[in-house]
Structures are given as C-alpha cells and as structure tokens.
Amino acid sequence: MKKFLNSPESLLEESLTGFAKAHADIIQLNKQPYFIQRNSPTPADKVALISGGGSGHEPLHIGFVGTGLLDAACPGQIFTSPTPDQMLAAAQAVDNGGGVLFIVKNYAGDVMSFEMAAEMLNIPTATVLVSDDIALPKTHSIGRRGVAGTLIIEKIVGAAAEQGADLSTCQALGNKVNNVTASLGVALHSCTVPALGKPTFELTDTEMEMGVGIHGERGHDTLPLTSATEIVEQIARKIDEELKPQAGQNVLLHINGLGSTPLIELYLIYDLAAQFWEKRGVNITRSLVGNYTTSLDMAGCSITLTLLDEQLTALWDAPVHTAHLRWGC
Amino acid sequence: MKKFLNSPESLLEESLTGFAKAHADIIQLNKQPYFIQRNSPTPADKVALISGGGSGHEPLHIGFVGTGLLDAACPGQIFTSPTPDQMLAAAQAVDNGGGVLFIVKNYAGDVMSFEMAAEMLNIPTATVLVSDDIALPKTHSIGRRGVAGTLIIEKIVGAAAEQGADLSTCQALGNKVNNVTASLGVALHSCTVPALGKPTFELTDTEMEMGVGIHGERGHDTLPLTSATEIVEQIARKIDEELKPQAGQNVLLHINGLGSTPLIELYLIYDLAAQFWEKRGVNITRSLVGNYTTSLDMAGCSITLTLLDEQLTALWDAPVHTAHLRWGC
C-alpha cells in the first residue's frame, strides 16, 4: 500500500483538521463527536439538512456543507457508518426551528444510525433514503444503494430549504428527485482501504467490474474490458431502461469519477453518454463532470441521469457556496 | 494499461468534444486548430490571456477558461506542446484591442511554439514564463519548470486583466507572482500515457520519487517512502528556504493532487503543511486543495506557496467563472 499517511487510525482526524483549516470561511469542525457545520447564518425556521456516511468518498459529504446545500455532515471512519451521537449533536447544533431532514444513502449501518439519532431527538425530523444505484434490482431485500445521485438530491433539496420550503415539502422533493435519478458504476481497478493495506478485490488487465458501489465491494459482473463506447452503451442502456426518458425530456447528466480516473477520460465518457441520449432526442440541459462521490483511489466512473422539470432545474441552478460545489454566490 | 478509451489517437478530440458540450454555457471549442475560448463578452481593450500546453493536466488549462481567468487555452496532445497555429488562431479570435498575454509553462517545446506564434501575430504580445518548480536549481540551463503555481499566476493576472490592467502591467504582475511562488512535487507511483501503455517509470512499494514534474518524468531523488509528516517536512523545508517567508507574512497554500491521490490524503497533507508554516508564524490566509494541475493518473501531490500582499490577495479573491474554478459570480 502506498499512501500519504501517518497511521490509518489518525488519518480521519488529521484530514478533517486540514479540511476545517482550508475552508474556515465556509465551515467549522466539531470534534467530539465529529461533524462539519456551515458558518453562514440560516434564516429562521429553515429546515436543516444533514447527511453523512463513511469517509473515503470526498468531497461527498463534507465538501457540500454550506449555503444552499447541507447544514451539516457527519463523517464516519473510512467506509464505516457514523454513529448516532454524531447526527444527534449535529442536529442539535444546526436546527433552527424548521426541523431536520436527514439525507441518508441506503446502507444498513447508515440507516440504523440515522434512525437511532432521530428517535433520540426532540426535534421534528424526516428522512430521505437515497437509492439511485440500479446495479441491484428494485426488489433487492435491503433495497438499492445510494451512490453519486446523492449529491443531486442534496443540491436540489438544499436549494428548496434555503428558499424556505418546509420539512414535509423538502422530504417529498427529495423522494421525487430520488425517483427520477438512476446511476450505474464501473471499475477498472479497486481501491485500497488504509486499514486493510491491499485492494479490496482483484481484476486482471483485461477485466472490468460492472455495477460497483462506492465501498470497494465487487459489482454484479466481471466483464471483459472493452472500448469506452461499448462500456458507455452498456451503462446508458440500463439507465435508459430504468428511467425511460422520452424524446424532448430535459435531463441532468452527471459523470462521476471514482477517484483515480483522469478528467480527460471522464470528459470522453461524457461525450459518449451525451451522444447516446442525444440520438434518442433527450435534451441534456444540465451537466456535472468530475470527482464528486469517490471511492478512495478506485479507477472507474459512474453515470447518473436525473429527469428534470422546470422546478428541479431552477433548484439545481440556485446559488450554492460550499468547499467543492460553488456557483451563483 | 486500463483506461476508458476508444483509441489513444482519438482521445483528445473526443474528450475536448465532451468538455465543450458539458460547459457550453462558459466556453466554446474551435477544432481546426484546437483551442477553447470563453463565451462571456470581454470589455473593450481588455488584455487577452492565453495559455496552453500538453493535455493530461486537466483541469489545467481548459478548465480555467472564462470570466476573470483565461480568454483561451490551447491544448496539445497528451504531454506534447501545442503547435504555433493554435496560439495564432486563438490570439486572433480573442484579441479585443488590448493585446495578448501568453502565460507559458517553461518547457522548451511550449516556449518555442508560443514564440513562433508571437512572431507571426500582428497584435502586441507579451509573455510570462512560469518557473515555480524548485526541483531544479535556479541555475539550470533550461531554467525551472512551470507546475501547479501556473494556476495561481493565471488567476491573479486574469483578475487584473478583467479589471482593465494593460499589457505591460499584466506581464509585470505575472512575473511578480512567479517570483514569489514555489512548488515541489512527490510521486508514489507514476502515470500511464495512453500511447505508451505502461507507467513512465517504476517505483517499488517502499519508494517515493521526490521532485517530479507533471509529465511522468522522474524527479531528482528516489527516496524511501516515509510518514506523511516527514514527507511534508522535506518538501516544506525546501520551499521555505526558497521563499523565506517571515513571521507575519500572509501566504496562499496550495495542495495539488497529481491525479489519483484521494482528497482525504490531500487534506492530511494540507494540515501538515499548515502546521509547518504556522509554527514559523506565517499566516495562511488563502488556500486551495484539490486536483488542479494533474499528471494523468499519477499518485502524488505537490505543495505550492505564494507570498501574498494586499494587491495579490484582492486579485485572488476577485470573481472567477470557469468550468473548474468558480467563485464570486
């Protein structure tokens, strides 16, 4: 294992300390327990948005705390759920009278921790479960996982909360976006978790892993590595079958790097995915390309599509000021 | 070699096409010859800023074209200088009566191409040579290379140009920033150039390469891999000896990922570098952490320090609206 590291045990604390120093204008770090909260004042009765999950996916979620997005993020150890005391403390810190909306990627540990926090709180709470990963069937016993579509849900709901939408409206909006968002990922090599010291799975030089999640788990199929055009076709076809965008439909196309895939390749993927939907008459009216929901140093990418209407487009465009997503303010 | 690729020959064109589609609100692509230019109108007599160089360093330079930064960028093939016809065509397209400033990373091929373009142009031109990489001695025959400090120079000069500074003022400002900026990089493993198909150099599991550039070239020393604290000390000490910041000096600290190093490690590096200068009474008043000047999928990072005064700080803070650097507008 080759990493910049003092020890696997101290990495999260040291890294969060660096993050808080680098972005002291936007966020602050609470250390006991860990959460990152926004600095900017929140309007009275604004719904507070809190997300969180295992670390190792940066900039998700800590990089998206700030005006127009999350009020707080609770980072667990690498690929490990945060504990309920983190969400409890974060909620008490950022609640401003409007209640708290938890945005939770659908993993058993995350769901349980957020649920326990909600039960302990004397504040109105609601939860949006993110399940955009179509690698698993809709009928899977634990349900589908939350992956790169999480940011899109957080951004859109964050804008609505900033504009004064109430708790049930924010929750309904989050569910709406989750229902029109689908993602699928592919890896060329796995990631190395510092505490483990070796890749979480092995692929030969001629293999790729289709349907990977973001925790170094295997996908649903180990397939022969093929051309970028063919890989994008395989992924885009499955997303298209899921969401069935009609000709004339406006969409947001998000190409997400999983960690060590260069931007020059991500923009190639973007072009090929754009061609896929352009041929079908779908209008790609918004886009996002880069490393937003990563899996440490995994080589690979995911494609996410969200069906847009006027409301979702306007909320996507609304001002946002965080460490790693910023426009309009 | 495992990459998302149709062919090494078509990668640049396909990727630029994707980039132009994804960011059609900010930039446009000219294909014969290749350059990216900003969409937003430029004030009359504004100095036009043009940079360029080999591809494979994205988001540098194409991701930094837009309001408050570059007017155009000329991408060569991967790690290959652009040709003079690109800068010639870009200059003719974006000149707005104020002349053209070329910001050129100091590599023989880039310097020659930009010089030839300048000679062919009937427009006043000036050049800033970027040489922030202290891996080579100041007395090196070709001079020091331009690396991650390039973005800092481009951002500061871009703000001045947007505010109406004339050509000689912009050139002097660029030289001023270059003189107070120093960078040094370290790699844990090299990158794989698509046309080559294998890493450009090999390191064992216990080695690191100190003083790497951004083209997959070896550095000045192959050293034993050590703790993050010790690596940062080694780098920061050399930068400190070069720039000699005094206690009370304001600085910009930039931790740049070379491609496949996760953000969680880059923020650890940031914290350690910040501690190094904080101990010496230096004020880190601005920061930038992330993958800005990459070397394809190289694992590694560089540390860049720029000494700030009030003028440079205000220009750094000025609004910028590009694909990969955006604030204040």
Interface residues (C-beta under 8 A of the other chain):
Chain A: M1 K2 K3 F4 L5 N6 L11 L12 E14 S15 L16 T17 G18 F19 K21 A22 H23 S55 G56 E58 P59 G63 I78 L188 H189 L203 D205 M208 L225 S227 A228 T229 I231 G259 S260 T261 P262 L263 I264 E265 Y267 L268 I269 Y270 D271 L272 A274 I284 S287 V289 G290 N291 T294 L296 D297 A299 C301 H324 R326 W327
Chain B: M1 K2 K3 F4 L5 N6 L11 L12 E14 S15 L16 T17 G18 F19 K21 A22 H23 S55 G56 E58 P59 G63 I78 L188 H189 L203 D205 M208 L225 S227 A228 T229 I231 G259 S260 T261 P262 L263 I264 E265 Y267 L268 I269 Y270 D271 L272 A274 I284 S287 V289 G290 N291 T294 L296 D297 A299 C301 H324 R326 W327
